[in-house]
Amino acid sequence: MPPTTSSPPPCTSPTSSLSITETVNGSHKFTIQGYSLAKGIGVGKHIASETFTVGGYQWAIYFYPDGKNPEDHSAYVSVFIALASEGTDVRALFELTLIDQSGKGKHKVHSHFDRSLESGPYTLKYRGSMWGYKRFFRRAMLETSDFLKDDCLKIHCTVGVVVSAIDCSRLHSIKVPESDIGDHFGMLLENEDCSDIIFNVQGQRFHAHKLVLVARSPVFESELLDAMEEDKSEIVISDIEPKVFKALLHFIYKDDLIEDEELSAFSSTSVISVFDTLTAKLLEAADRYDLPRLRLMCEAVLCEDIAVSSVAKILALADRYHAMDLKSVCLKFAAENLVGMFLFDSHFQDFYIEQF
């Protein structure tokens, strides 16, 4: 009797899963003002940036003006990225960039990103572990290079923390692109399509759309409603510069700051007064037309220029145009550097006492 064969049991539906290993990236810009004064602090001693968070861990940039190790005899500056919080075997990719301040874009870059890694990402064993370069740059060459400008160095770092997870949703996901409504409204502004109002700003004419302006600014809403009653299609503005009004319209239509080098042209060593910068004038326009988001954007730009030599002027600007977050940062900075403030600016004492 031939052997009998049994049929295989019915198969259930197959299941699947996806393991994803990727990096959670973040960056930090560290500006070192007063490089010449930092020299001589001693081999192995560093200047640290504020800590910043990437991938759930705290990080910091360490800059050694006289080098990290004695054997280099202060011939090199050293730069490292340090794990500044508790962590065990944290795997990460790193990038250190010394910014070329000549505008030529010839930055000095050391990067793990976008290249094959023979031994995988770098592993930091514990808090205080570092990655970087003892001989980052020969000091004599650095001091005659375009990386040092107005006694200032700028270092940009990127950290990519390696994480792994099981994610089934990505097998059947649909990626939704970022909103492009600002681009469409920007084209509406640039092409002047269907414009129904003209602003004559010190002789320069700007075409715009009442509906957009009314939706964005309660001040424009009030002014344009009055203009509609009077059947006016052109409004004259004589107390705002054309470039400032152009930047104002750019924000109203695109919800971001205009790309203009004048937005960041001021520095603590600049001969330009902070009140004369495009950012300060745009802050004034934001206050005038009741645009809180634009005000906050301008405050963020001005905040980057706070220093002992500039904080009094920036504080006065913040006070004048109701920039409360910027004012708070200025007062905190002044309190932390009170001795330097009183020595540097005799007018600051009266202002500071008045606030309290």
FIRO-303154 format. One record per atom (N, C-alpha, C, O): residue in three letters; x, y, z. Coordinates in steps of 0.02 Angstrom, whole numbers, plus 50000, padded with zeros to 5 digits. Layout:
<nodes>
ALAXYZ;...
</nodes>
This chain:
<nodes>
MET500434994050000;MET500005000050000;MET500455006250000;MET500865007050045;PRO500385010449952;PRO500825016249947;PRO500715020950006;PRO500155021650031;PRO501255024250029;PRO501185028750086;PRO500745034750067;PRO500735037150011;THR500395036950118;THR499955042750107;THR500335049150126;THR500745049150171;THR500195054350092;THR500505060850107;THR499975065750129;THR499435066050099;SER500125069450181;SER499645074350205;SER499815081150175;SER500395082850165;SER499305085050161;SER499415091650132;SER499665096450186;SER499465095850244;PRO500095101250167;PRO500355105950216;PRO499795110250245;PRO499295111450211;PRO499875112450307;PRO499355116750337;PRO499305123350299;PRO499795125650270;PRO498725126150300;PRO498645132550264;PRO499085138050294;PRO499185138350355;CYS499345142350251;CYS499795147750274;CYS499385153750297;CYS498885155650267;THR499605156650351;THR499305162950372;THR499625168550333;THR500145167650300;SER499315174350335;SER499585180150299;SER500275181850325;SER500375182050386;PRO500755183050281;PRO501435184750304;PRO501435191550339;PRO501055196050322;THR501875192150387;THR501965198450423;THR502645201350405;THR503065197750378;SER502745207650421;SER503385210750405;SER503545216250455;SER503095218950488;SER504155217750460;SER504375223350502;SER504975226550470;SER505295223650426;LEU505135232450492;LEU505685236250462;LEU506115239150517;LEU505875242850560;SER506745237450516;SER507225240350564;SER507575246250529;SER507865245450476;ILE507535251950561;ILE507825258050532;ILE508365260650578;ILE508245262050637;THR508955261450551;THR509505264650587;THR509665271150551;THR509825271150492;GLU509625276550587;GLU509735283050557;GLU510025287750609;GLU510135285850666;THR510145293850588;THR510425298750635;THR509905304150650;THR509545306350605;VAL509895306250712;VAL509515312250732;VAL510025317950734;VAL510475318050776;ASN509935322750689;ASN510445327850679;ASN510255334450713;ASN509665336150718;GLY510765338050735;GLY510675344650762;GLY511325348450755;GLY511865345450748;SER511295355050757;SER511905359050747;SER511925364750797;SER511435366550829;HIS512525367650803;HIS512635373250849;HIS513175377750820;HIS513675375350794;LYS513065384350825;LYS513565389150803;LYS513895392350864;LYS513555395050907;PHE514555391950868;PHE514925394450925;PHE515375400150901;PHE515825399050861;THR515245406150926;THR515645412050908;THR516115413650965;THR515905414351022;ILE516755414350949;ILE517265415950999;ILE517495423050987;ILE517905424250942;GLN517235427751026;GLN517415434751020;GLN517985436351069;GLN517955434451127;GLY518505439651044;GLY519075441251087;GLY519585435651087;GLY519855433751140;TYR519725432951029;TYR520195427351024;TYR520885429151052;TYR521175425151088;SER521135435151038;SER521805437051061;SER521845437251137;SER522375436051165;LEU521285438751170;LEU521285438851243;LEU521255431851272;LEU521455430651329;ALA520995427151232;ALA520945420151257;ALA521615416651255;ALA521725411851292;LYS522065418951211;LYS522725415751207;LYS523085416451274;LYS523035421551308;GLY523455411251291;GLY523845411551353;GLY523495408951414;GLY523775409351469;ILE522885406251406;ILE522545403451465;ILE522875396951488;ILE522775394751545;GLY523285394051444;GLY523655388151464;GLY523485381951423;GLY522915381051402;VAL523985377751412;VAL523875371551375;VAL523385367151414;VAL523445366351475;GLY522915364251378;GLY522435359751409;GLY521825363251438;GLY521365359951462;LYS521815369951435;LYS521235373651460;LYS520815375951401;LYS521085377951349;HIS520155375651410;HIS519715376851353;HIS519195382151368;HIS519065383851425;ILE518895384651313;ILE518305388851315;ILE517725384551289;ILE517775381651236;ALA517195384251328;ALA516635379851310;ALA516035383851285;ALA515885389251310;SER515705381151235;SER515075383951212;SER514525382351263;SER514635378451309;GLU513945385351254;GLU513365383151291;GLU513195376051269;GLU513325374151211;THR512895372151313;THR512685365451293;THR512085365851247;THR511675370451251;PHE512025360951203;PHE511465360451158;PHE511255353251154;PHE511655348751166;THR510625352051137;THR510335345351139;THR510265342451069;THR509985345651024;VAL510515336351060;VAL510405332550998;VAL510285325251018;VAL510685322451055;GLY509745322350993;GLY509615315251005;GLY509505313451078;GLY509635307851098;GLY509285318251118;GLY509165316951188;GLY509765317751233;GLY509725316451293;TYR510335319751204;TYR510955320751243;TYR511175328051238;TYR511035331551190;GLN511535330151290;GLN511825336851291;GLN512535336551263;GLN512915331951276;TRP512705341751223;TRP513355342051192;TRP513655349051202;TRP513295353851218;ALA514305349651193;ALA514635356151197;ALA515255356151153;ALA515565350851141;ILE515435362051128;ILE516055362851090;ILE516595365551137;ILE516475370351173;TYR517185362351136;TYR517755364551176;TYR518295367351129;TYR518515363851083;PHE518485373551141;PHE519015376651102;PHE519615377951147;PHE519555381251198;TYR520205375251126;TYR520815375951165;TYR521285380851129;TYR521615378951081;PRO521315387151151;PRO521735392151116;PRO522475390351116;PRO522835391951069;ASP522715387051169;ASP523415385151175;ASP523535377751163;ASP524065375151180;GLY523045374451134;GLY523125367351120;GLY522925363051179;GLY522915365251236;LYS522755356751164;LYS522515352251216;LYS523075348651252;LYS523035347351312;ASN523615347051215;ASN524155343151244;ASN524815346951246;ASN524965350751200;PRO525215345851299;PRO525845349551306;PRO526345348251249;PRO526745352551233;GLU526315342151219;GLU526815340551169;GLU526765344851106;GLU527235345051066;ASP526195348251096;ASP526125352551038;ASP526415359451049;ASP526455363451001;HIS526625361051110;HIS526965367351126;HIS526575373351101;HIS526855378151075;SER525925373151109;SER525485378751090;SER525525380551017;SER525335386050997;ALA525775376050976;ALA525825377650904;ALA525155376950869;ALA525065379750815;TYR524695373350899;TYR524045372150868;TYR523485374150915;TYR523555374050976;VAL522905376150886;VAL522295376550925;VAL521935369750917;VAL521995366450866;SER521575367850969;SER521215361450969;SER520475362850975;SER520265367451009;VAL520075358650941;VAL519345359250944;VAL519045352350952;VAL519235347650916;PHE518585351651000;PHE518255345251013;PHE517505346251025;PHE517285351651045;ILE517125341051011;ILE516415340651030;ILE516375335751087;ILE516605330051081;ALA516075337751142;ALA516055333651203;ALA515345331651220;ALA514875335551211;LEU515265325551245;LEU514635323251273;LEU514565326451342;LEU514975325051386;ALA514065330651352;ALA514005334651413;ALA513455332051460;ALA513305335351509;SER513165326351445;SER512655323451489;SER512815316051499;SER513245313251466;GLU512455313051544;GLU512565305851558;GLU512375301751497;GLU511865302951465;GLY512795296951481;GLY512665292551425;GLY513195287151420;GLY513765288251440;THR513005281451395;THR513475275851389;THR513485273351317;THR512955271851289;ASP514085272951288;ASP514155270551220;ASP513695274151171;ASP513325270951133;VAL513715280751173;VAL513315284751127;VAL513675284951060;VAL514235287351055;ARG513335282551008;ARG513635282350941;ARG513395288350902;ARG512805289950901;ALA513865291650868;ALA513675297850834;ALA514155299350777;ALA514725296950775;LEU513915303350730;LEU514315306350677;LEU514425313650695;LEU514005316750727;PHE514995316350672;PHE515155323250690;PHE515405327150629;PHE515675324350581;GLU515315333650633;GLU515595338150583;GLU515795344650617;GLU515405347650653;LEU516415346750606;LEU516665353050632;LEU516855357450573;LEU517215355350528;THR516615363650574;THR516755368350520;THR517005374950549;THR516675378050591;LEU517595376950527;LEU517855383650543;LEU517655388250486;LEU517845387150429;ILE517265393450502;ILE516955397650451;ILE517455402550422;ILE517795406250458;ASP517485402650355;ASP517865407650318;ASP517465414050318;ASP516925414350288;GLN517715419250351;GLN517335425450358;GLN517485430550303;GLN517275436350308;SER517835428450251;SER517965432950195;SER517385433150146;SER517345437550103;GLY516915428350152;GLY516365427850105;GLY516525423450045;GLY516105422450002;LYS517135420650043;LYS517325416349987;LYS517065409249994;LYS517075405449946;GLY516845407550053;GLY516565400850063;GLY517075395350070;GLY516895389450064;LYS517705397050082;LYS518225391950088;LYS518295389750161;LYS518805390950194;HIS517775386650186;HIS517755384550255;HIS518205378450266;HIS518325374550220;LYS518455377650326;LYS518845371750344;LYS518375366750376;LYS518095368050430;VAL518265361050344;VAL517755356250365;VAL518065349450380;VAL518445346750339;HIS517905346750438;HIS518055339850455;HIS517395336350467;HIS517015338350512;SER517235331150428;SER516565328350431;SER516555320750426;SER516945317750388;HIS516105317650465;HIS515945310550458;HIS515375309550407;HIS515305304050380;PHE514995314650395;PHE514395314050354;PHE514585313250280;PHE515115315650257;ASP514155309950242;ASP514225309250170;ASP514875305950148;ASP515135307450095;ARG515125301450189;ARG515705297450168;ARG515665290650203;ARG515355290050256;SER515985285750174;SER515965279050203;SER516385278850266;SER516905282050271;LEU516145275050316;LEU516495274550380;LEU516735267350388;LEU516325262750395;GLU517385266450388;GLU517655259650390;GLU517485256150456;GLU517335250150456;SER517495259650510;SER517365256650575;SER516705258950605;SER516585257850664;GLY516275262150565;GLY515625264350590;GLY515665270950627;GLY516195274050630;PRO515105273150654;PRO515095279550691;PRO515565279450751;PRO515755274150775;TYR515745285350774;TYR516175286050832;TYR515765284650895;TYR515185286650899;THR516065281250944;THR515725279451006;THR516005283351064;THR516605283251077;LEU515575286851100;LEU515775290451160;LEU515555286351220;LEU514955284851228;LYS516025284451262;LYS515895279451314;LYS515505282251374;LYS515105278751404;TYR515625288651391;TYR515345291351452;TYR515335298951448;TYR515605301851401;ARG515025302151497;ARG515015309351500;ARG515725312151503;ARG516145309851542;GLY515855317151461;GLY516525319951457;GLY516935317151400;GLY517465319851384;SER516695311751368;SER517045309151309;SER517015314251252;SER516515317851245;MET517545314451212;MET517585319551160;MET517805316651094;MET518145311451090;TRP517605320051041;TRP517855318850974;TRP518095325450945;TRP517765330550953;GLY518665325250913;GLY518905331450882;GLY519635330850862;GLY519885325450847;TYR519985336550861;TYR520665336850835;TYR521125340750882;TYR520995346650897;LYS521645337450904;LYS522155340850945;LYS522515346050902;LYS522675351450925;ARG522645344250840;ARG522985348950794;ARG522475351350742;ARG522545349850682;PHE521985354950765;PHE521455357250721;PHE521705362350670;PHE521525362150612;PHE522135367050693;PHE522405372150648;PHE523035374950680;PHE523055376450740;ARG523555375750638;ARG524165378850664;ARG524025386150682;ARG523755389850641;ARG524195387950742;ARG523975394450768;ARG524255400250728;ARG523905405150716;ALA524885399950707;ALA525185405450669;ALA524815406550604;ALA524725412250582;MET524615401150571;MET524245401750508;MET523545404250520;MET523285408250481;LEU523235402050574;LEU522555404250591;LEU522525411850599;LEU522055415050576;GLU523025414550633;GLU523005421650650;GLU523125426250590;GLU523045432250596;THR523325423450534;THR523415427450473;THR522915425450418;THR522995427350360;SER522415421550437;SER521935418850389;SER521275422650389;SER521165427050431;ASP520845420850341;ASP520185423850337;ASP519695420650387;ASP519125422750391;PHE519925415750424;PHE519495412750475;PHE519445417250537;PHE518955416850575;LEU519945421450546;LEU519945426150603;LEU519805433150577;LEU520175435750536;LYS519255436150601;LYS519055442750578;LYS518815446750638;LYS518395444350677;ASP519065452750646;ASP518875457150702;ASP518965453450768;ASP518575454150815;ASP519525449450771;ASP519695445750832;ASP519155440650851;ASP519045439150909;CYS518825438050799;CYS518255433650810;CYS518325427350768;CYS518505427750709;LEU518185421550797;LEU518155415150762;LEU517435412550765;LEU517085413650814;LYS517235409050712;LYS516565406050711;LYS516635398650694;LYS516905396850641;ILE516385394550738;ILE516415387250730;ILE515705384550727;ILE515295386050769;HIS515575380550676;HIS514915377350669;HIS515005369850675;HIS515445366950642;CYS514605366750716;CYS514655359450722;CYS513975356250711;CYS513455359150725;THR513995350150685;THR513395346050677;THR513515339350710;THR514035336250701;VAL513025337150749;VAL513055330650782;VAL512475326350756;VAL511905328750753;GLY512625320250737;GLY512115315550715;GLY512115309450760;GLY512545305050753;VAL511645308950807;VAL511615303350853;VAL511275297450819;VAL510735298050790;VAL511605291650821;VAL511345285650788;VAL510805282450831;VAL510915281050889;VAL510225281350801;VAL509675277950836;VAL509395272450791;VAL509425272950730;SER509145267250822;SER508835261650785;SER508145260350813;SER508025260950873;ALA507685258650768;ALA507005257350790;ALA506655252850740;ALA506845252650681;ILE506155249350763;ILE505725245350720;ILE505125249650702;ILE504765252150745;ASP505015250350638;ASP504465254750615;ASP504115251550556;ASP504385251250501;CYS503515249050569;CYS503125245950515;CYS502755251150474;CYS502595249950416;SER502625256850504;SER502205261750469;SER502535264250406;SER502185266150358;ARG503205264450404;ARG503545267250346;ARG503495262750285;ARG503625264950229;LEU503305256450295;LEU503215252050238;LEU502615254250196;LEU502585252950136;HIS502155257650228;HIS501545259750193;HIS501405267050210;HIS500845268850229;SER501895271250202;SER501815278250220;SER501825282650157;SER502095280650105;ILE501525288350162;ILE501515293250109;ILE501815299650136;ILE501555302450185;LYS502335301950106;LYS502675307850130;LYS502315314150105;LYS502205314950045;VAL502145318450151;VAL501815324750134;VAL502345330250133;VAL502685331250184;PRO502435333750079;PRO502955338850075;PRO502795344750121;PRO502225345650143;GLU503305348750135;GLU503205354650175;GLU502735359550139;GLU502685359550077;SER502395363550178;SER501925368450150;SER502285373150102;SER502835375650117;ASP501985374350045;ASP502275378949996;ASP501815384949984;ASP501865388349934;ILE501355386150032;ILE500895391750023;ILE501265398350021;ILE501055403049986;GLY501815398850060;GLY502215404950058;GLY502515406349990;GLY502555412049969;ASP502725400949955;ASP503005401849888;ASP502475404449840;ASP502615408749798;HIS501865401949846;HIS501335404049801;HIS501145411349814;HIS501045415249768;PHE501085413149878;PHE500935420149894;PHE501515424649874;PHE501405430349853;GLY502125422049880;GLY502705425949859;GLY502695427449784;GLY502865433049763;MET502495422549744;MET502425423649672;MET501875428749657;MET501935432749611;LEU501345428449697;LEU500805433349689;LEU501065440449699;LEU500885445049663;LEU501495441249749;LEU501795447749763;LEU502275449849707;LEU502255455549684;GLU502715445249687;GLU503225446949637;GLU502915448449569;GLU503145453049535;ASN502405444749549;ASN502115445649483;ASN501575451049481;ASN501345453049427;GLU501385453449540;GLU500885458749546;GLU500215456649517;GLU499815460949497;ASP500085450149515;ASP499455447649487;ASP498865449849530;ASP498875449049591;CYS498355452649500;CYS497725454449533;CYS497835459449590;CYS497415459849635;SER498365463249589;SER498475468149642;SER497945473649638;SER497715475549584;ASP497745476049697;ASP497215481149699;ASP497385487049744;ASP496955491049760;ILE498015487449765;ILE498235493149805;ILE498965494549789;ILE499355489949777;ILE499145500849789;ILE499835502949776;ILE500075507149835;ILE499725511749858;PHE500675505649859;PHE500985509649911;PHE501545513649879;PHE502005510949849;ASN501515520149887;ASN502045524549863;ASN502495526149923;ASN502325530249966;VAL503075522749926;VAL503525523249983;VAL504135527349962;VAL504585524849929;GLN504135533549981;GLN504675538249964;GLN504815538049889;GLN505395538149868;GLY504285537849849;GLY504355538049776;GLY504395531249743;GLY504335530849682;GLN504495525949781;GLN504525519249753;GLN503855515749763;GLN503585515749819;ARG503575512849710;ARG502895510149712;ARG502905502649721;ARG503295499049688;PHE502475500249766;PHE502405493149781;PHE501675491149770;PHE501225493949800;HIS501575486049727;HIS500905483449715;HIS500765477949766;HIS501195473749781;ALA500155477949793;ALA499975472949843;ALA499235471249837;ALA498895473449791;HIS498995467149885;HIS498315464549883;HIS497985465949950;HIS498225463650002;LYS497445469649949;LYS497125471750011;LYS496925465750054;LYS497005465850115;LEU496675460450022;LEU496425454650060;LEU496995451450100;LEU496895449550158;VAL497585450950070;VAL498155447950105;VAL498365452350163;VAL498485449850218;LEU498415458850152;LEU498635463450204;LEU498145463650262;LEU498345463850320;VAL497505463750246;VAL496985463950298;VAL497005457650340;VAL496905457950401;ALA497125451850308;ALA497155445550344;ALA497755445150391;ALA497725441650442;ARG498295448650374;ARG498925447850412;ARG499015453050466;ARG499335451650517;SER498755459050457;SER498905464450503;SER498275468350521;SER497935470950477;PRO498115468850586;PRO497535472750606;PRO497615480150591;PRO497115483750581;VAL498235482550589;VAL498355489550573;VAL498205490850499;VAL497875495750482;PHE498455486450455;PHE498285486950384;PHE497525486350375;PHE497235489650332;GLU497215481950413;GLU496485481150407;GLU496135487750419;GLU495685489650381;SER496335491150473;SER496015497550489;SER496155502850435;SER495695506350414;GLU496795503250413;GLU496975508350364;GLU496655507050297;GLU496425511750264;LEU496615500750276;LEU496345499250210;LEU495595499750208;LEU495305501450157;LEU495275498350264;LEU494545499350266;LEU494385506750257;LEU493895508550223;ASP494795511150288;ASP494695518250278;ASP494825520150205;ASP494465524350177;ALA495335517050175;ALA495495518550105;ALA494935516250058;ALA494805519550008;MET494605510750076;MET494055508350035;MET493475513250037;MET493145514449986;GLU493345515950096;GLU492805520750102;GLU492935527050061;GLU492475530150034;GLU493585528850055;GLU493765534750017;GLU493915533149944;GLU494075537549904;ASP493865526549927;ASP493995524249859;ASP494705526049837;ASP494825528449781;LYS495185524749882;LYS495885526049866;LYS496225519649844;LYS496155514449876;SER496605519949789;SER496965514149765;SER497725515049774;SER498105510549757;GLU497935520849799;GLU498645522049812;GLU498725525549879;GLU498385530449893;ILE499175522949919;ILE499305525649985;ILE500025527949988;ILE500485524249969;VAL500145533950011;VAL500815536850016;VAL501085535650086;VAL500755537150136;ILE501695532950089;ILE502035531850152;ILE502715535350148;ILE503115533650104;SER502835540050191;SER503445543950187;SER503945542650243;SER504515544950240;ASP503735538850294;ASP504165537950353;ASP504445530950360;ASP504665529050414;ILE504445527150305;ILE504775520550304;ILE505205520150242;ILE504995522350188;GLU505805517450248;GLU506245516750190;GLU505975511250144;GLU505685506450168;PRO506055512050078;PRO505805506950031;PRO506065499850046;PRO505685495050042;LYS506705499250063;LYS506975492550076;LYS506655489350137;LYS506575483250140;VAL506465493450186;VAL506125490850246;VAL505415488750228;VAL505185483450251;PHE505075492750188;PHE504385491050168;PHE504385484750125;PHE503935480550129;LYS504895484050082;LYS504955478050041;LYS505035471850086;LYS504725466750074;ALA505455472350137;ALA505555466850184;ALA504915465350223;ALA504775459650239;LEU504535470650239;LEU503905469850274;LEU503405465950231;LEU503085461250255;LEU503335467850168;LEU502885464250123;LEU503115457050113;LEU502705452450110;HIS503775456050109;HIS504035449150101;HIS503795444750158;HIS503575439150147;PHE503835447350220;PHE503595443450277;PHE502845442250273;PHE502605436750284;ILE502475447450257;ILE501745446850257;ILE501515441450207;ILE501045437750221;TYR501845441050151;TYR501645436250100;TYR501965429350110;TYR501645424250096;LYS502595429050133;LYS502955422650136;LYS503075420050207;LYS503285414350215;ASP502945424150257;ASP503005422150327;ASP503725420450347;ASP503835416250391;ASP504215423550314;ASP504905422850336;ASP505275429250321;ASP505015433850290;LEU505895429550345;LEU506295435450335;LEU506595435550265;LEU506775430350237;ILE506655441450237;ILE506945442250172;ILE507685440450176;ILE508015441750226;GLU507965437550123;GLU508675435850121;GLU509055442150103;GLU509055444350045;ASP509385445050152;ASP509745451350142;ASP510325451450191;ASP510225450550251;GLU510935452650166;GLU511515452650209;GLU511475458250261;GLU511815457950313;GLU511065463350249;GLU510995468850297;GLU510625466650360;GLU510665470050411;LEU510265461050356;LEU509915458650416;LEU510405456750470;LEU510235457150529;SER511005454750452;SER511505452750501;SER512145456750494;SER512685454250511;ALA512085462950469;ALA512685466950456;ALA512985469950519;ALA513565471850520;PHE512585470350573;PHE512835473550634;PHE513225468450676;PHE513035462650679;SER513755470650706;SER514125466650756;SER514375471450809;SER514355477550800;SER514605468650864;SER514835472750920;SER515425477050901;SER515565482050935;THR515775475350847;THR516355479250825;THR516195483650765;THR516645486950739;SER515565483650743;SER515375487350684;SER515315494750698;SER515135496850754;VAL515475498750647;VAL515395506050654;VAL514665507950643;VAL514465513650656;ILE514255503350618;ILE513545504650606;ILE513175504250673;ILE513265499450710;SER512765509150687;SER512355508950747;SER511815503650739;SER511555502650684;VAL511655500150793;VAL511135494950790;VAL510475497950769;VAL510065494550738;PHE510355504450784;PHE509725507650765;PHE509665508550689;PHE509115509350662;ASP510245508450654;ASP510245509650582;ASP510215503250541;ASP510195503550480;THR510195497450574;THR510185491150537;THR509495489750510;THR508985492250535;LEU509475485650458;LEU508835483650428;LEU508405479850479;LEU507795480650481;THR508735475750520;THR508355471950571;THR508005476550619;THR507425475450636;ALA508355481750643;ALA508055486450690;ALA507465490150659;ALA506955491150690;LYS507555492250597;LYS507015495850562;LYS506425491250548;LYS505845493450548;LEU506565484850535;LEU506025480050524;LEU505675478550590;LEU505065477350590;LEU506045478550645;LEU505735477850711;LEU505245483550724;LEU504705482550750;GLU505455489550706;GLU505015495350713;GLU504375494550672;GLU503825496050695;ALA504455492050610;ALA503875490950566;ALA503425485550594;ALA502805486050590;ALA503715480350623;ALA503315475050654;ALA502895477650711;ALA502325475750720;ASP503195482150750;ASP502835485250806;ASP502275489850779;ASP501725489950806;ARG502435493450728;ARG501955498250700;ARG501345494750670;ARG500785497050678;TYR501465489050636;TYR500905485650602;TYR500655479550640;TYR500275475550614;ASP500865479050704;ASP500615473850749;ASP500705466850719;ASP500225463150708;LEU501335465150706;LEU501515458650678;LEU501975455050729;LEU502585455450723;PRO501675451650778;PRO502075448750832;PRO502585443550809;PRO503125443050838;ARG502415439650758;ARG502905434550735;ARG503505437850703;ARG504075435650714;LEU503405443150664;LEU503965446750633;LEU504385450050688;LEU504995449950685;ARG504055452850738;ARG504415455750794;ARG504885450550826;ARG505465452050840;LEU504615444550837;LEU505005439350869;LEU505585437150826;LEU506125435650851;MET505485436750760;MET506015434950714;MET506585440150718;MET507175438250719;CYS506405446450719;CYS506915451750724;CYS507275451450791;CYS507875452450795;GLU506895450050844;GLU507205449350910;GLU507725443750909;GLU508265444450938;ALA507575438250876;ALA508045432550873;ALA508685434550838;ALA509235432450858;VAL508635438450784;VAL509235440650747;VAL509645445350791;VAL510255444650795;LEU509325450150823;LEU509675455050865;LEU509985451750926;LEU510505453950950;CYS509675446450950;CYS509925442951009;CYS510625440150996;CYS511025439751043;GLU510765438250934;GLU511425435450918;GLU511985440550923;GLU512565438650927;ASP511815446950923;ASP512325452250926;ASP512415455250995;ASP512765460151003;ILE512095452251045;ILE512165454851113;ILE512875453751138;ILE513125448051138;ALA513195459051160;ALA513865458851189;ALA513915464651238;ALA513465468851241;VAL514455464851276;VAL514545470151325;VAL514515476951291;VAL514245481751318;SER514795477451230;SER514835483851195;SER514185485751161;SER514105491551139;SER513705481151155;SER513095482551117;SER512455481851156;SER511925484151133;VAL512475478651214;VAL511855476851248;VAL511445482951268;VAL510825482551267;ALA511765488451287;ALA511385494351308;ALA510965497051250;ALA510375498751260;LYS511255497351190;LYS510885499851132;LYS510325494951113;LYS509775497151096;ILE510465488551114;ILE509955483551096;ILE509395483651147;ILE508805482751130;LEU509565484551211;LEU509055485051263;LEU508605491051252;LEU507995490551259;ALA508905496751234;ALA508505502751221;ALA508035501551161;ALA507455503751162;LEU508295498051110;LEU507885496551051;LEU507305491951071;LEU506735493051049;ALA507455486851111;ALA506925482251133;ALA506395485751174;ALA505795484351167;ASP506605490251216;ASP506135494051258;ASP505695498551216;ASP505095499251230;ARG505985501551164;ARG505615506251123;ARG505075502851082;ARG504535505651073;TYR505215496651058;TYR504745493451012;TYR504415487251043;TYR504205482651008;HIS504375487151110;HIS503985482151146;HIS504225474951130;HIS503815470351126;ALA504875474151121;ALA505165467551108;ALA505345464351176;ALA505925464651197;MET504855461451209;MET504925459451278;MET505405453651287;MET505775453451337;ASP505415448851241;ASP505885443251247;ASP506605445651240;ASP507045443551278;LEU506725450051192;LEU507395452851182;LEU507595456951243;LEU508175456651264;LYS507135460751270;LYS507285464851329;LYS507485460451387;LYS507945462051424;SER507125454851396;SER507275450251451;SER507975447251444;SER508345446751493;VAL508155445351382;VAL508825442551370;VAL509365447851384;VAL509875446251414;CYS509245454051363;CYS509735459351374;CYS509845460551448;CYS510405461351471;LEU509295460751487;LEU509355461951559;LEU509715456151593;LEU510115457251639;LYS509575450151571;LYS509905444351600;LYS510655444551584;LYS511075443251628;PHE510825446151521;PHE511525446651502;PHE511875452151542;PHE512435451151565;ALA511545457851550;ALA511835463451586;ALA511955461551659;ALA512465463451688;ALA511475457951689;ALA511555455951759;ALA512145451151768;ALA512495451351819;GLU512255446951717;GLU512815442151721;GLU513485445451706;GLU514005442751723;ASN513465451351675;ASN514085454851657;ASN514075462051684;ASN514285466751650;LEU513805462751745;LEU513655469351771;LEU514275473751778;LEU514255479651762;VAL514825470851802;VAL515425474851811;VAL515675477551745;VAL515845483451739;GLY515695473251694;GLY515915475551628;GLY515455480751599;GLY515685485351565;MET514795480051612;MET514325484951586;MET514435491851615;MET514445496751578;PHE514525492251681;PHE514625498751713;PHE515275501951690;PHE515315508151684;LEU515785497851678;LEU516425500551656;LEU516385502751583;LEU516685507751564;PHE516005499151542;PHE516005500451471;PHE515545506251453;PHE515705510351409;ASP514965506651485;ASP514455511451464;ASP514165514951525;ASP513785511951563;SER514355521151535;SER514125524951594;SER513375526251591;SER513065527151643;HIS513095526451530;HIS512375527651523;HIS511965521551543;HIS511365522151557;PHE512275515751543;PHE511895509751558;PHE511665509651630;PHE511125506951645;GLN512055512551676;GLN511875512351747;GLN511185515451758;GLN510775512551794;ASP511065521351729;ASP510425524751738;ASP509855520551710;ASP509325519951740;PHE509975517651651;PHE509455513551619;PHE509295507451661;PHE508715505651670;TYR509825504151687;TYR509735497951725;TYR509355499351790;TYR508905495551808;ILE509545504851824;ILE509215506551887;ILE508475508251874;ILE508045506551914;GLU508345511651818;GLU507665513451800;GLU507215507351792;GLU506615507551808;GLN507505501851765;GLN507095495851753;GLN506895492551818;GLN506385489151821;PHE507295493451869;PHE507155490151932;PHE506965495051988;PHE506835492952044;
</nodes>
